[in-house]
């Protein structure tokens, strides 16, 4: 009788710390042995000449998130997690978004209903706090953190989501006391509103002007302010989807002072530029996201940040809206001013292959740093490690086997999301996950999806930082 359900043999096993050639044995969905000459399993995979990596943890993606009237995301939990698995990701952390004036707990309950029976891989939830009422801060948020929702996102822009500085401080104080992690979308809302009105007044409403309404300075100012507020409260903060040099300089400055400030960036800031917003007709709407893609110099700055350690996390920020759809990018019409175009770019399946090809095989980062950025660090920061994000005895058997010799071209017709385009259409890449394993079950193999809706489980998160006793220092 075989004592192992699965044995992966002869692969180059990579963690955030090192690489080794060894076998991996799986039983009941967990890694139970690593070494040479392990006894046979009921299923065997020969990974000779291939990399065996932890399955990716996509710590910033949007799936089936409720939107405003007339707008709908293209991916629900089934299509979104199917696409993630086909790209080598085995855990996703999307957002349970509170509506203004509504209960935060109600948002979580609604999001569980959306995910139950649909997710093909494991998932956790971040929270989005858009209404920092006393009931939310005093009762709901602490109870949810205790229940395993230990990270939340706050916005400094968007009228239906933004918090003012006082509300941010009050929310950060709860994070400090309860041991939660705060993510910040850092852009100055008033600057954006003024620039948008100014551009519209002179008829500059095409998608290309979205970038002009959100220049680097509005991200730089808000990043500095978010860091300052977090420093005042003495709590960690993670600046999400950082787009260029000016915000990077603020994060590097904070890290140099010993502050617990983390940075995240995304594929669009490495592979797209503002020129992609200036395509013929309305085509630029496909690349409208916030912050917007910048220029080649800022691209180089983002690559530098990945190489030198300013960034700890590389996420997709998958925000799926169909282009030819009156509930997607054209919800307000195909000549709509840029401010009415739904913000977001699809990328949950292409996140890892893009960075592997151009980062690892392109010689910009080594493969252990790739694992750290895409799996181990997000699992650590958001309280899923060591169950997720690494290959180690006792961890969930979430594994992606990569063939570095494969050469292929990104074609939307061959992706598995429910979006009718990819902004990376036609890019030629090297290296690809040929097998993805979620808790010991093969969900992607040799170009075929093998998983099923509903096999993914909700995974509560641990507190990523120790909670502070109530009343300890600075009145918190």
N, C-alpha and C positions, 0 to 999 in steps of 0.2 A: 504494500500500500504506500502510495506517495505521501510524504509528510508535508510537501509544499504544493500549493495551488499553482504557482507560477515561478519559474526560474528564468531570469534574464542573464545570459552568459556572454563573456568575452568583450563586453563593451567598456569604453572609457568613461568611468563614472565621475561626474563632476559635481562638486558642491561649491559654495561660496568661498571655501578655504583651500581646497586642493583637488587634484585629480588622481585617479588610480584605475588600474584595470582589474576588475573583479566581477564575481557573480553576485546577483541579488535574488534572494528568495522571498516569496510573498505567501502569506497565509491569512485567510479571513480579512483581506483588504489592507493588511499592514505589512511592512517590511520586517521580517523576523530573523534574517541572517544575511551576512555579507562575507565573502571570502572566495577562496579558490577551491575548485573541486567539490562544490556542494552537490548533495544527492539530487536525483531527478525530481522534477515537479510534474504535476499532471499536464501542464502546458509548459513548453519551452520556447524561448525566443533567443536566437543567435544574433547578438548585436556587434559582431566583429566589424571593426573599422568604423563604428558609429559612436556618437556621444550619447551617454545616458544621463539625462538631466532631471532635476526636479520639475514637475509640471509647473507651468507658469501660474503666478498669482496676479490676476489683473485687478488691482486695487482701486481702480477708478473707471467705472463704466456705467452707462445708463441703459436700463432695460425696462420696457413697459412702464415708464415713469409717467404719471398723469401730467398732461400738458394743459395749456389754455384752450379756450373754445376753438374748435376747428382744426386743431393740430394733434397729430398722433404719431408716436414713435413706431417705426417699422418693425422692430424686433421685440418680441415677447421673450419670456424666459426660455421657451423651447428653442426658437430659432437663434437667439443670441448665444445661449450656452452651447448649442450644437456648433456654431461657427467658432466659438472660443476653443472647443475641444479639437477641432480640425486644425487649429493653429498652434497646438501644443500647450494650451492653458487648461488647468484642471480645477482652479478655484477662481470665482469672481466675487467682487464686493461692489454691488450696485447700491443705489440710494433710495431709502424710504423717505419721501419728501413731504414735509408738513406744508399744508396750505395756510395762508394768513388767516388767523382767527380760529383755526381748527386744532384738534388735539394731535399731539405728536404720537401718542399711542395708537390713535385711529389710523394714522399713516402707516405705522408698522403692521397693524392687523390687515390693512388693505394690501400691503405689499406681500405679506405671506400668502394671502389668497391668490395673488397674481403668480406667485412662484410655485405653490403647491402642485405637485403632480406634473410639472412641466420641465423643471431644470434637469439637464442631462449631466451636469457636473455639480460639485459641491459649491455652496455659496454662503456668504455672510452678508450683513447689511450695515452700511453706514446710515446715519440719520442726516437729514437736511433740516436745519432749524431756521425757519423764516419768520417766526413769531415768538420772540423771547419773553413771553408773559411770565408773571410770577408763578402761575400754576405749572407752566412748563419747566421753569428753572428750579423751583423748590420741590416739586413732586414728581412730574413725569420723567424728566431727564435723568435724575438720580436712579429712579426705579428701572429705567431702561438700561442704563449703564450696568447696573447690578445683574440684569438679565442677559447680558452678553452683547449689547449694542454699544460698544465702548469707543466708538469714534463718530464724529459728526462734522458736517461741512457747514460753514457759514459764508455768506456772500457779502461783498462790499459794493456790488452793483446789481442791476436788474430790480425794477421797482417792486415786483411781486415777491422778491426774495431777500433783498438787502436788509442788513442791520446797521444802525448807526453806531458810533464809537462807544457810547454808553452801554448799549445793548451787547456789543461785542465784549466789553470788559466784564459785564455781568455773566455772560456765557462762559468766557474764559475762566472766571473764578470758580464756576461749577466744575469745569474740566479739571482744574488744579486740585480741587478738594476731592473729587471722585475718582481721579486717576485716569481720565479719558484723554483721547488724542483729538485735537482740533485741526481740521483742514480749512484753508482759507482760499477763496477765489478773490484774488487781490487786483482790483481795478477801481479807479476813482469814478464813482457814479456821476457826480456833478460835472466833472470835466467831460465825460462822455456825452452827457445830455446837452451841454453847451455846444460842443463840437458838432453833434448830430444836427441840432437846430441851425447852426451856422451853415453847414453843408447843404442842408435841405433848402435853405433860403436862397441859395444860388443855383439850385437845380442839380446838385451833385448827390444823386440818390442810387446810382448803380451799385452792384455788389462790391466793386473795387473800392468804393469810398468807406466801406465798413472798416478797412484798415486805417484810413485817415481819422476816423472818429475814435479810434482806440490806439493811439500811438504809444510807443514804449514808455513815455513819461508818465502816463496814467497808471501803468502797471508798476513802474518804479516807485512812485509816490505811495501807492496803496500797499506795496510790499514792505516798504520802510515803516509805514504806519502800523501794519499788522504785526511786524516784528516788535515794534516799540510797545504796543499794547500787551503783547505776550510777555515781554520783558518786565513790564510794570507789574503784571500779575504773577510772574515767575512760573510760567507753565510752558510746556513744549508746544510748538505749532509747526504745521507742514504747509508750505505754500504750493498749491497745486498748479498744474499745467503752465509752468514757467516758459515764456516764449523767447527770451533773448537776454542780451548782455546786461542791460541796465538793472533788471530784477535780479539777475545772477549776482551782480556786484553787491547788492544789498544782502543777499543770503550769505555770500562769502564773508562779508564784513561781520555779520552776526555770528557766524560760526567761528571766525577768528577771535571773537570776544568771549568765546566759550558758551554762547547761548545755545539752547536746545532748539535749533531751527533746522528743519529738514526741507528738502526740495524735491519736486517731482516734475518731470517733463514727459513729452508725448511724441509720437512719430511725426505729427504734422509740423513740428518745429525743427525737425531734422531733414524732412523730405519735401516740404512745400514752402513756397514763398508768397509774398504779397502779389506777385505776378499771376499766381493761380486764381486770384480773385478777379483778374482783369481779362478773363476769357470772353470770347465773342458772345453777344447777346446776354442771356441770363445765366450762362454756364458757370460763371464765377460763384454763383450761389452755392454750388456744390462744396466749396471750400470756405464758406462763411462759418467761423467759429470764434470763440472769445477766450483768451486773447487771440488775435488773428496771427497767421503766419507772417514773418517779417522778411528781412532780406538775407542775402548770402552771408554777410558779415555776422548777423545774429545767429544764423545756422551754425557757423563755425564756433561761436561762443557757446552754444548749447552742447555741441560735441565736446568742447573743452571741459564743460561742467560735468559731463558724463565720465570723462577720462580722469579728471583730477579730484573727484569725490565730492563736489558741491551737491550733486544730485544723489539721493539715496534710492529713488523709486522711478521706474519707467513704466507708465501706464498707457492704456489706449485712449482714455476719455471717449470711448465709443458712444456716440450720440446719434442714433440711426434715424434719419429722415429720408424718405424716398424723394427723388428729384422730380419725376413726372407724376406728381400726385397732389391733389388739392388738399390733402391733409399733411403734406410734407413741405419741402422747400418752396413750393408754389402755393402754399395755403392762402396767401394774400394776393395771388395772381403772379403771372410770369413777367410783370414789369414793376413789381412791388418795390418800394424804397428799402434800402438795405436793413433798416432797423426792424422791419417786419418779417425778415427771413428767419426761420427757425435756425438757431445756432447749433452746429454740431457736425462732426465728421465720423463716418463709420471706420472702424479699424480694429475690431476685437480679434479678428482672425489673422490680420497681417502684422500686428504689433511685434510679435517675436521674430518672424522671418525677416522683417526689415532690419531689425537691430542685429540679428545674427549675421546676415549677409554683409551689411555695410559696416557694422561695428566689429564683430569678431573676425570674420574672414577678410574684412577690409583693413584689419590691423589697427583699429582705433582703440579697442578695449580687448582685454583677454577674456577667456571663456568663464573664468571664475567670477569676474566682475559682471559679466552678462547674467549669470545665475543670481548674483547678489541683487542686481537692479530689478530683475524681472520676477523673482520668486522669494528669495530669503529675506531681503530687507522689508518688502511689504508685509510678509508674514510676521516678522518681528515687530514692526511698528504698529500693526493693527491687532496684535494679540492672538495670532494663529500658529505661531512657531512654538515648539518643533513639530507639531502635528502636520503642518503644511510648510512648504517652502524649502525642504531639504530632503536629501536621501540619507537616512540613518535608521538604525534598528529602532523599532517602535513607532516610527512615523507612518502616516498613511501612505499607501503605495500609489502615490500620484507621480507618475513618471512620463517623461517625453523622450523618445529615442530619435535622435537627429542624424540624418545622413548628410555630411558636409559636402559630398561630391555631387549632389543633385543640382542641376541647373534648370530654372523654370521661370516663367513669365506670369506676373499677376494678371489675371483676367477675372473680371467680376462674374462672368458666367460660370466660373469654376469655384467661386467662394460659396459659403453656406449661410450667410446672413440673409435677411429679407429686404435688403436695400438694393435699389436698381442701379447703383454705380459704386465704384471705389475711386478715390482720388489718386490712387497709385496704379491705375490701369496702365499696362504695358511695361512696368518696371521689370527688369531682368535681375533675378536674385540667384544666389548660390546658397545651398543648404536649406533643409526643410525637415520638420518633424514627420517621420514616416510611421510612427506608432505613438499613440497617446493612451495612457493607462490611468484610469480614475478609480482609486481604492481597489486596485487589483484587477479591474475589468477593462479590457481593451475597448476603447470608444472610437478610435481612429486608426486605420491600418491601410497603408498602401493606396491612399486615395479614396477610401471608402469609409463613411461614417458607420460605426458599429454600435453606438450607444442607443439608449432609449430615453424618451421623455419620462421624467419622474424618478430616475435612478440617483439623481443628485440630492444631497441632503443639506439642510440648513446647519451651519456650524457656528455656535455662539463663540464670541471672541472673549479672551481674557483681557483684563486691564493691562494696557501696554506700559503703564507707569504706576508706581505705588500711589495709592490715595493718600491725601494729606489729612491729618486730624483737623476737625472743624476748629476754626479759631487760631490755627497756627500761623504766626507772623503776618504782617501787613493786614491784619483784620480779617483774614479769610479762614 
